Amino acid sequence: MLSISKHEYLQLLKSIKSILVILFLLGVTYGGIQLTEQFQGLLTESPTDVDAMYAVGISFAVLSFGPLFVFSLSHDVFNREISGRMMRFLVTKTKRTNIVLGKFVGISMFWLSILVGAFGVIYIFTQSFDVKVFFETVSVVSVFIGMAFVLSLLVAKPMLSMFLGVIIGIVYPAISVWSIFSDSWYIKWFRFLSPYYYISEESYLFLVNFGLAALIVFVSTDLFKRRDV
Amino acid sequence: MNAIQTVNLTKQYGNRAVVKRIDLTVGEGELYGFLGRNGAGKSTFINMMTGIIHPTEGQVKLLDASNRDDILSQIGVLPDYSSYYDHLTARQHLSYFSSIQGYKLSKNDVDVALEQVGLLEHANGKVGKFSFGMKKKLGIAQAIVHKPKLVFLDEPTSGVDAESSIHIQRLLQRLNNNGMTIFMTSHNLAEVEKICSSIAIMQSGIIADEGTLHSLQKKHSAQMEVTMKVSDDATTLLNAIQQLIGSVVHEGQTLAFRTDDEQRIGDVVRFLVRNGLTVYRIAINQPSLEDIFLKTHKGEREQ
């Protein structure tokens, strides 16, 4: 399992798309810091609140673009290897559960690295690390990774999963936010399917997201076990 | 212990059954050849046994274990039409796949496997630049590198040059002699005839014929090919001989014919001797695997 995780992690690190995502997030973080420092005199918040804003800023960038980034990088995590027939080797060598978990751990580690990097940059400038915001962001990303798994297993062609991934990456956050702030019965229920809802509460409800991610990975494993490769 | 046992193994795509209720037993230590035309169901059958696709019905037992996951480390597989990670080298491929299987191979283990398939000089070459034949060899290397008890090879020599093909055949024989059970599919009948201890011929999703080469030859002895060398030209006797045994190919002192009855051979010899000829040599060719294969499929066409 760990070999698959390592392979997946290194593959993501080396890809051009990943490098662009990393640069974007670090750029947003650093740009945000520079901007805030420039206008520090105009801000009425206390220095502590300003530090917290940096973390919330990067968190906001990840939450807004996270689904798009995760889907664009991982939409083909399974279908690429199934259609390319590399998966035939893997399934004869280890349990299918190990393949799913290995990929999940590898991709999660990649995103964890990016987030540690982004929050690390904030720490360098502000000497503060908002642990709760960090884990809230990680929890949301873990759900998106699980969703990318399901997409990649349900859609056989990588080109189609890329297209659908981009659509979902744009539409899903919008619908999520709408459902959280709406009282309409036809959309309100959707909030419970959204990881954003569980971080919008002032509590440790964000931990539900890890459960949600585990559930989606479980579903992915079951889907993968049924698939002919 | 049986290396492979399938019971009622079936694969259906919609209403179309590709593999139909196959019961097959392969003993430990066999080098088993699995033949069939394109679309006969060979790859589907082997893919069900190796877990690449799921059977619609039936069971597979490998090395007496019902759960393949328990014995994955004792199995090696070369699937059909497999792709590789183009960015990895041959050596990295073997190390990666073995690590997935839970083995930490030494550089020497990897090099031995690459040498066995004739790829050692390309050990550090990127697989993306390999030819089809080289990729096939790499596939064989990854199937045997961890010294499994049971190996499945789907057309191990297809797309490989003649010299390498012979090299692979010898390697498979050597591994089999060392106790490895090998189940292979092939379109190369001469290869299967040469190296396999048991053979099955698949046809339209069922096993049409199965056994050792000897038992298949015995079963299909209806197609004995007889060649006789006689003391003189038998042109004048040709019509009479043809009345005895049907079609005869005649060239100088040589007569060749096919018969399904051993007694006919005696009749021809007696006839020739009675007419003043001496029979120098009689060669009776058993049906080759090619004959058996074609006969099996002729039966299918006639049905």
Chai-1 contact restraints between the chains, C-beta under 6 A:
chainA,res_idxA,chainB,res_idxB,connection_type,confidence,min_distance_angstrom,max_distance_angstrom,comment,restraint_id
A,S3,B,S99,contact,1.0,0.0,6.0,A-B,restraint_1
A,S3,B,I100,contact,1.0,0.0,6.0,A-B,restraint_2
A,G84,B,S83,contact,1.0,0.0,6.0,A-B,restraint_3
A,R85,B,Y81,contact,1.0,0.0,6.0,A-B,restraint_4
A,R85,B,S82,contact,1.0,0.0,6.0,A-B,restraint_5
A,R85,B,S83,contact,1.0,0.0,6.0,A-B,restraint_6
A,M86,B,S83,contact,1.0,0.0,6.0,A-B,restraint_7
A,R88,B,I52,contact,1.0,0.0,6.0,A-B,restraint_8
A,R88,B,P79,contact,1.0,0.0,6.0,A-B,restraint_9
A,R88,B,S82,contact,1.0,0.0,6.0,A-B,restraint_10
A,V91,B,G51,contact,1.0,0.0,6.0,A-B,restraint_11
A,V91,B,I52,contact,1.0,0.0,6.0,A-B,restraint_12
A,T92,B,T50,contact,1.0,0.0,6.0,A-B,restraint_13
A,T92,B,V77,contact,1.0,0.0,6.0,A-B,restraint_14
A,K93,B,F97,contact,1.0,0.0,6.0,A-B,restraint_15
A,K93,B,I100,contact,1.0,0.0,6.0,A-B,restraint_16
A,K93,B,Q101,contact,1.0,0.0,6.0,A-B,restraint_17
A,T94,B,I100,contact,1.0,0.0,6.0,A-B,restraint_18
A,K95,B,D69,contact,1.0,0.0,6.0,A-B,restraint_19
A,D228,B,I53,contact,1.0,0.0,6.0,A-B,restraint_20
A,V229,B,I52,contact,1.0,0.0,6.0,A-B,restraint_21
